[in-house]
């Protein structure tokens, strides 16, 4: 399931909204492609869950609809693996 789909389906009225409180583990693959902002939204939606991220920094970066040199891309398009690597989290 994509990050956007997960957020949509777990929003109020979404198909999986009732399951939010029962989720104890959330595994995210290809984490280098998950934008930091999307991960923050997911972590906020599942505060009680253990979050496991899988990926590496040599994979594709998050898709953004503006040039990578633009300010929005520089500030908001970091992947989760990049954020974790900069904080020396393994």
C-alpha positions in Angstrom: 0.0 0.0 0.0 1.3 3.5 -0.8 1.8 6.0 1.9 -0.9 8.2 0.4 -3.3 5.3 0.3 -2.5 4.4 4.0 -3.2 7.9 5.1 -6.4 8.1 3.1 -7.7 4.8 4.3 -6.9 5.5 7.9 -8.5 9.0 7.9 -11.8 9.5 9.6 -14.4 7.7 7.5 -11.7 5.6 5.7 -11.9 1.9 5.3 -9.2 1.2 7.9 -10.0 3.9 10.4 -11.4 1.5 13.0 -8.2 -0.5 13.0 -5.9 2.4 14.0 -5.8 1.5 17.7 -5.1 -2.1 17.0 -2.0 -1.6 14.8 1.1 -2.4 16.9 3.8 -2.7 14.1 4.1 -0.7 10.9 6.7 -1.9 8.3 7.7 0.6 5.6 9.7 -0.8 2.7 11.6 1.4 0.1 11.8 4.0 2.9 14.2 6.2 0.9 11.2 7.0 -1.3 8.9 8.0 1.6 9.0 11.8 2.0 9.9 13.0 5.5 6.5 14.9 5.7 4.6 11.7 4.9 6.5 9.7 7.5 5.6 12.3 10.1 2.0 12.1 9.2 2.1 8.3 9.4 3.9 8.4 12.7 1.3 10.8 14.0 -1.5 8.6 12.8 0.0 5.5 14.4 1.6 6.8 17.6 1.3 3.5 19.5 2.9 1.4 16.7 6.5 0.3 16.4 7.8 1.7 13.1 10.2 -0.4 11.2 11.7 1.2 8.1 13.6 -0.8 5.4 15.7 0.7 2.6 19.0 2.3 1.8 20.2 5.7 0.7 21.2 4.5 -2.7 17.6 3.8 -3.7 15.4 6.3 -5.5 14.6 9.5 -3.7 11.0 10.7 -3.0 9.2 11.9 -6.1 8.6 15.6 -6.1 6.9 17.8 -8.7 9.4 20.6 -8.8 13.1 20.8 -9.6 15.4 19.2 -7.0 17.2 22.5 -6.8 14.1 24.4 -5.7 13.6 25.5 -2.1 10.5 23.3 -1.5 12.3 20.2 -2.8 15.4 20.9 -0.6 13.3 21.5 2.5 10.6 18.9 2.1 11.7 16.1 -0.2 14.2 14.2 2.0 13.5 10.5 2.3 13.1 8.8 5.6 16.4 6.8 5.1 18.3 10.1 4.5 16.8 11.6 7.7 17.7 8.6 9.8 21.3 8.4 8.3 21.9 12.0 9.1 21.0 11.2 12.7 23.1 8.1 12.7 20.1 5.8 13.4 20.5 2.2 12.3 
